[in-house]
Amino acid sequence: MNVFWNIFASNELRLVLATKPFNMLSTSSFRTLALSFPGTQEQPHFDRTAFKVTGKRIFASLHEPSLSANIKLPLADQAVFCEYDAEAIYPVPNKFGLQGWTTFELDKLPEEMVSEALLAAHSDVVNSKSGKK
């Protein structure tokens, strides 16, 4: 977990994020953010668009019709992100949620938060010793 989220655990930053106005994150902005990480490729994945590190595994998927994304977080990070707003960030409601897959409702969250989640997910895949999953 990076410094931003260590600070986030404090009520002070939570209050700043809760009161700061933000623009809805569009699906094209999400796509641009996800593809900005080194070695990331985009590919179809069922009814979604998946973002994966080349030669490794998927770290995020985008569902454009619902303006939502699922991001694969380490479990400790998932818990911290879900504390921000349980109605906008929550574990995927099945066994994948227990593995760190987390839904982000893009129209309810600041871009900075989604960007930090993507960074955590991408870093986790890049630093994992396992290959494709």
C-alpha positions in Angstrom: 0.0 0.0 0.0 1.5 3.4 -0.9 1.8 6.5 1.2 -1.4 8.0 -0.2 -3.5 5.2 1.3 -1.6 5.2 4.5 -2.6 8.8 4.8 -6.2 7.9 3.6 -6.7 5.8 6.7 -6.8 9.1 8.7 -10.1 10.8 9.0 -8.5 14.1 7.8 -8.0 12.9 4.2 -11.3 11.1 4.2 -13.0 14.4 5.0 -11.0 16.2 2.2 -12.0 13.6 -0.4 -15.6 13.5 0.8 -16.0 17.3 0.4 -13.9 17.8 -2.7 -16.1 18.2 -5.8 -15.1 15.9 -8.7 -16.1 15.2 -12.2 -17.5 11.8 -13.1 -14.9 9.5 -14.5 -15.9 8.6 -18.0 -15.3 5.1 -19.5 -12.8 6.6 -22.0 -10.9 8.3 -19.1 -10.8 4.9 -17.3 -9.5 3.3 -20.4 -6.8 5.9 -20.8 -5.8 5.5 -17.1 -5.6 1.7 -17.3 -3.6 1.8 -20.5 -1.1 4.3 -19.1 0.6 1.6 -17.0 3.6 0.0 -18.7 3.0 -3.3 -20.5 -0.8 -3.0 -20.3 -2.9 -4.3 -23.1 -6.6 -4.2 -23.7 -8.7 -7.2 -24.8 -12.3 -8.3 -24.8 -13.4 -10.3 -21.8 -17.0 -11.6 -21.9 -19.2 -8.5 -21.8 -16.3 -6.3 -20.6 -13.0 -4.9 -21.7 -10.1 -6.4 -19.8 -6.8 -4.7 -19.0 -3.8 -7.0 -18.4 -0.1 -6.9 -18.1 1.3 -8.5 -21.2 2.3 -12.1 -20.4 0.6 -11.9 -17.0 -2.9 -11.6 -15.7 -5.8 -9.2 -15.9 -5.8 -6.4 -13.3 -8.9 -4.6 -14.2 -12.0 -4.8 -16.4 -14.5 -2.2 -17.6 -18.2 -2.6 -18.0 -19.2 0.4 -20.1 -23.1 0.1 -19.9 -23.0 0.3 -16.1 -20.2 2.8 -15.8 -18.4 0.4 -13.5 -15.0 -1.3 -13.3 -13.7 -4.3 -11.4 -10.2 -4.0 -10.1 -8.1 -6.8 -8.7 -6.6 -5.5 -5.4 -4.6 -7.2 -2.7 -7.0 -8.0 0.1 -5.5 -5.4 2.5 -6.0 -2.7 -0.2 -9.5 -3.9 -1.0 -10.5 -3.4 2.7 -9.1 0.2 2.7 -10.7 1.2 -0.5 -14.1 -0.2 0.5 -14.0 1.9 3.7 -14.2 5.1 1.5 -17.8 4.5 0.3 -19.4 1.1 0.6 -22.0 2.1 -2.0 -19.5 3.0 -4.6 -16.6 0.6 -3.9 -17.4 -3.0 -2.8 -16.1 -6.5 -3.2 -17.6 -8.3 -6.3 -20.5 -10.3 -4.7 -19.2 -13.8 -5.4 -16.0 -15.9 -4.9 -14.0 -13.3 -7.0 -14.7 -10.7 -4.3 -13.0 -12.9 -1.8 -9.9 -12.9 -4.0 -9.7 -9.1 -4.1 -11.9 -8.3 -7.1 -13.5 -5.0 -6.3 -16.3 -3.0 -8.1 -15.8 0.7 -8.5 -18.8 2.7 -9.7 -17.0 5.3 -11.8 -19.7 8.0 -11.7 -19.5 8.2 -7.9 -15.7 8.4 -7.4 -12.9 10.9 -8.0 -10.4 10.0 -10.7 -7.5 10.1 -8.1 -9.1 7.3 -6.2 -9.6 5.1 -9.2 -6.1 5.9 -10.4 -4.6 4.8 -7.1 -6.6 1.6 -7.2 -5.3 0.8 -10.7 -1.8 1.6 -9.6 -2.1 -0.9 -6.7 -3.6 -3.6 -9.0 -1.1 -3.1 -11.7 1.8 -3.2 -9.3 0.5 -6.3 -7.7 0.5 -8.1 -11.0 3.9 -6.8 -12.1 5.5 -7.8 -8.8 3.8 -11.3 -8.6 6.0 -14.2 -9.3 3.2 -16.2 -10.9 2.5 -15.9 -14.6 -0.9 -16.0 -16.3 -4.0 -16.6 -14.2 
